[in-house]
Amino acid sequence: MSAVIEKLKAAGQKEYRHDPLTEPKVSIYQPDQPGLMFPGRPAFDDPAQERQYLKERLVGACRAFAREGFDYGFAGHLTIRDPERPHLYWTNPMAVHFRQVNVSNLILVDHKGRVIEGGHAVNRAGFVLHAAVHEAHPDILAMCHAHTLYGTAFAALGKPLAPISQDAAAFFEDHIVITDEAGQVAVEEDAGPRVADWFDGVKAAIHQNHGLFTASRHSIEAAAFWFIALERCCHQQLLVEATGATPKLIPADRSRYSRDHVGSEYIGWLHFQTIWNELVRTEPDMFD
């Protein structure tokens, strides 16, 4: 194994550090027994180190989207706020495939769409929508959007997900259907604020005749995983509806219970750690 992969593997191991004796428990999935390997988030005293960490995870999210086949030409944009300059955000470069995104070609953009750092242009639609959401909701740290097959198909129905499975229950009363600007490409700046108004208090949105969005107040990993999960749930519901049978829905109280335990931002972050570890092992060029 190369020295590079050894270094990355060692860095990944350091993050398995959750200590139930000193850290508050935020999920039933966190172990009560100390000394076990379990993912944890590092703390940072240096903004530069935190920035590097966030940029690497943003690249990881892009690579995860590539693995899921979420590419569609230059469409699709993922963002994470800069830890020291929250009015700026890092995003993937315009017209670069998700598989080719790495730390060195990310760009830093302001809310006016001006590239502050980096040599690539910004995706116009990504700037209009993401910048508006980030500006309107200072608590939102990260966002994801891509033109996916099943999410786009489901969005044409203009309706929310039904709680047909435990997976879908993770989005119960935690996503919104947006009908404003349905089907119209958001390249004019006044379109962004109208869409941004809908992201208050939810982690996902289905934009009619357009596709899926996720937003996280926790991490880019949470936003990325819940996007992957939302696409999967759209696929599930389309398959069920194609049978012509009426699905058995999970009752509202059980849906809320499942959402609270398996639909949190933390759980989204935790799910993504399995993807991250595999990316570190197989795609070390993402750190270039």
Secondary structure, 3 states (H helix, E strand, C coil): CCHHHHHHHHHHHHCCCCCCCCCCCCCCCCCCCCCCCCCCCCCCCCHHHHHHHHHHHHHHHHHHHHHHCCCECCECEEEEECCCCCCEEEECCCCCCHHHCCHHHCEEEECCCCEEECCCCCCHHHHHHHHHHHHHCCCCCEEEEECCHHHHHHHCCCCCCCCCCHHHHCCCCCEEEECCCCCCCCCCCCHHHHHHHHHCCCCEEEECCCEEEEEECCCHHHHHHHHHHHHHHHHHHHHHHHCCCCCCCCCHHHHHHHHHHHCCHHHHHHHHHHHHHHHHHHCHHHHC
